[in-house]
Amino acid sequence: MVNSTSSSSTANNEGAYTTITETVTFEKEIKKSKFIAIAGPVSDEHSAHSFLNLVKDPRATHNCWAYKVGDQYQSNDDGEPYGTAGRPIESAIFSSGLDRVMVVVIRYFGGIHLGSGGRFRAYSGVASDCLRNAPICLVKSKVPIGVEVPFDLLGALYHQLQSFQVEDIEEDYDNGKDGITIVSFKVDFDRVEKLEKAIKDNCSRELVLYKH
């Protein structure tokens, strides 16, 4: 059974989030059933399903999973009774505070039935332990900005861009405006206002800024 919720792209692209930096695995035997949890970073639904196809084992009894990307999340019980596999994996992801992450829990049935409560605890527990052992990082969303700059102010602008550690700087001289180049770059979302103020305060003339 699949449960999913979607949201607008704005919610997924603004702000900061914590995610895992690499694929991690956790294995545990519970009443003769082997559970293997595999967690990895994902960026969208397509990459989540690609990750699932990469790590699932067709020989296993069940390949249950859940992922979360911003306000979009989805889970699957893969043949386990409704709500006793995918949902507890999903709950483990939410409890961890992590985003843009997927957990696949592979079960090899050992002959002893766990019951609904036992299954819920098993899937939730191995997913939580897997995420707890994962290396994490804080990722800040980037805001693309463009600035129309007279040639004589390029030095002053670049001094500010270096101070704010912007990324992906590009220059467009072929813009139809004499003596003007358009400098495009990306900056952390929480530095945009301070950068705009710094450019205004340190350049001798007001520059035109575009937020893409």
NORTA-V392767 format. One record per backbone hydrogen bond with DSSP energy under -1.0 kcal/mol. CO is the residue of the C=O (numbers start at 1). NH is the residue of the N-H. E is the energy in kcal/mol with one decimal. If there is no record, write none. Layout:
co->(CO | CO)
nh->(NH | NH)
e->(E | E)
This chain:
co->(1 | 3 | 5 | 9 | 10 | 15 | 17 | 18 | 19 | 24 | 26 | 28 | 30 | 33 | 34 | 35 | 36 | 37 | 38 | 39 | 40 | 44 | 45 | 46 | 47 | 48 | 49 | 50 | 51 | 52 | 57 | 62 | 64 | 65 | 66 | 67 | 68 | 69 | 72 | 73 | 74 | 75 | 76 | 77 | 81 | 85 | 86 | 87 | 88 | 89 | 90 | 91 | 92 | 100 | 101 | 102 | 103 | 104 | 105 | 106 | 107 | 107 | 108 | 115 | 116 | 117 | 118 | 119 | 120 | 121 | 122 | 123 | 124 | 125 | 126 | 127 | 128 | 129 | 131 | 135 | 137 | 139 | 141 | 143 | 144 | 145 | 146 | 147 | 149 | 150 | 151 | 153 | 154 | 155 | 156 | 157 | 158 | 159 | 160 | 161 | 162 | 167 | 170 | 172 | 173 | 177 | 179 | 181 | 182 | 183 | 184 | 185 | 186 | 187 | 188 | 191 | 192 | 193 | 194 | 195 | 196 | 197 | 198 | 199 | 208 | 210)
nh->(77 | 75 | 73 | 13 | 14 | 141 | 139 | 99 | 137 | 39 | 37 | 35 | 33 | 30 | 108 | 28 | 106 | 26 | 104 | 24 | 102 | 48 | 49 | 50 | 51 | 52 | 53 | 54 | 55 | 56 | 60 | 107 | 105 | 76 | 103 | 74 | 101 | 72 | 69 | 5 | 67 | 3 | 65 | 80 | 84 | 89 | 90 | 91 | 92 | 93 | 94 | 95 | 96 | 42 | 68 | 40 | 66 | 38 | 64 | 36 | 61 | 62 | 34 | 119 | 120 | 121 | 122 | 123 | 124 | 125 | 126 | 127 | 128 | 129 | 130 | 131 | 132 | 133 | 134 | 21 | 19 | 17 | 189 | 187 | 212 | 185 | 210 | 183 | 181 | 153 | 154 | 157 | 158 | 159 | 160 | 161 | 162 | 163 | 164 | 166 | 165 | 186 | 184 | 182 | 175 | 180 | 151 | 149 | 172 | 147 | 170 | 145 | 167 | 143 | 191 | 195 | 196 | 197 | 198 | 199 | 200 | 201 | 202 | 203 | 148 | 146)
e->(-1.1 | -1.3 | -1.5 | -1.1 | -1.3 | -2.7 | -3.4 | -2.7 | -2.3 | -2.5 | -3.3 | -3.0 | -1.9 | -2.9 | -2.5 | -2.6 | -3.2 | -2.6 | -2.8 | -2.3 | -2.5 | -1.9 | -2.2 | -1.9 | -2.3 | -2.3 | -2.3 | -1.5 | -2.0 | -2.4 | -1.9 | -2.7 | -3.4 | -2.5 | -2.7 | -1.8 | -1.6 | -2.2 | -3.3 | -1.7 | -2.2 | -1.3 | -1.8 | -2.1 | -2.0 | -1.7 | -2.4 | -2.6 | -1.9 | -1.8 | -2.3 | -2.6 | -1.4 | -1.8 | -2.2 | -2.2 | -1.8 | -2.9 | -2.3 | -2.6 | -1.6 | -1.7 | -1.8 | -2.8 | -2.4 | -2.4 | -2.2 | -2.7 | -2.4 | -2.5 | -2.3 | -1.8 | -2.4 | -2.5 | -2.1 | -2.2 | -2.3 | -1.3 | -1.2 | -2.2 | -2.2 | -2.4 | -2.5 | -1.7 | -2.1 | -2.4 | -3.4 | -2.7 | -2.5 | -2.1 | -1.4 | -2.4 | -2.8 | -1.7 | -1.3 | -2.3 | -2.4 | -1.5 | -1.6 | -1.8 | -1.1 | -2.6 | -2.8 | -2.1 | -1.4 | -1.6 | -1.7 | -3.1 | -1.8 | -2.2 | -2.5 | -3.0 | -2.9 | -3.0 | -2.3 | -2.4 | -2.5 | -2.1 | -2.3 | -2.6 | -2.1 | -2.6 | -1.8 | -1.3 | -2.6 | -2.8)
